[in-house]
Amino acid sequence: MNIGEASKASGVSAKMIRHYESIGLLRPPARGSNDYRLYAERDLHELRFIARARALGFSMKEIGELLSLWRNRRRASAQVRAIAGTHLKALEQRIAMMESVRATLSELVRCCHGDDRPDCPILDDLTLQR
């Protein structure tokens, strides 16, 4: 199938497919006599894999490592778990930071009168040097 069909079947845009090929994440596909890319079912599986890993927030480097492990049938699942565990820990840290930001902003919004007065605790807080 051509790149348009592969895009439709995988849910990954043709532009991203070309990008994944250019950075070495996706192996170059076979080429037809007209030099057009020809994608096989294996390529679609890899594109779906990449799309799912991206949806879970893995970095391109992590996706490359996971894809390499997925391709290796003799892999140790401990390697996969280590990558996912590291990603999960970083995600939990970002969530904790975002929850802290949300709590701070919630308090600032609660304290702001939101009326015609010029005083504003939100602006006051933003001007504090920390």
Backbone hydrogen bonds, N-H to C=O, Kabsch-Sander energy under -0.5 kcal/mol:
donor,donor_aa,acceptor,acceptor_aa,energy
6,A,2,N,-2.6
7,S,3,I,-2.4
8,K,4,G,-2.3
9,A,5,E,-2.7
10,S,6,A,-2.0
11,G,7,S,-2.3
12,V,7,S,-0.6
17,I,13,S,-2.3
18,R,14,A,-2.4
19,H,15,K,-2.0
20,Y,16,M,-3.1
21,E,17,I,-2.0
22,S,18,R,-2.5
23,I,19,H,-2.0
24,G,21,E,-1.1
25,L,20,Y,-1.8
26,L,20,Y,-1.8
30,A,38,L,-0.9
32,G,36,Y,-2.5
35,D,32,G,-2.3
38,L,30,A,-2.8
39,Y,1,M,-3.5
44,L,40,A,-1.7
45,H,41,E,-2.3
46,E,42,R,-2.1
47,L,43,D,-2.6
48,R,44,L,-2.6
49,F,45,H,-2.3
50,I,46,E,-2.7
51,A,47,L,-2.5
52,R,48,R,-2.5
53,A,49,F,-2.6
54,R,50,I,-2.5
55,A,51,A,-2.2
56,L,52,R,-1.4
57,G,54,R,-1.8
58,F,53,A,-2.1
63,I,59,S,-2.9
64,G,60,M,-2.5
65,E,61,K,-2.2
66,L,62,E,-3.0
67,L,63,I,-3.1
68,S,64,G,-2.2
69,L,65,E,-2.2
70,W,66,L,-2.8
71,R,67,L,-2.2
72,N,68,S,-1.1
73,R,71,R,-0.9
75,R,72,N,-1.6
77,S,75,R,-0.5
79,Q,76,A,-1.5
80,V,76,A,-0.9
81,R,77,S,-2.8
82,A,78,A,-2.2
83,I,79,Q,-1.8
84,A,80,V,-2.5
85,G,81,R,-3.1
86,T,82,A,-2.3
87,H,83,I,-2.2
88,L,84,A,-2.6
89,K,85,G,-2.4
90,A,86,T,-2.1
91,L,87,H,-2.4
92,E,88,L,-2.7
93,Q,89,K,-2.0
94,R,90,A,-2.2
95,I,91,L,-2.5
96,A,92,E,-2.3
97,M,93,Q,-2.2
98,M,94,R,-2.7
99,E,95,I,-2.6
100,S,96,A,-1.9
101,V,97,M,-2.3
102,R,98,M,-2.7
103,A,99,E,-2.3
104,T,100,S,-2.3
105,L,101,V,-2.9
106,S,102,R,-2.7
107,E,103,A,-2.2
108,L,104,T,-2.4
109,V,105,L,-2.8
110,R,106,S,-2.3
111,C,107,E,-2.1
112,C,108,L,-1.3
124,D,120,C,-2.3
125,D,121,P,-2.2
126,L,122,I,-2.0
127,T,123,L,-1.3
128,L,124,D,-0.6
128,L,125,D,-1.0
130,R,128,L,-0.6
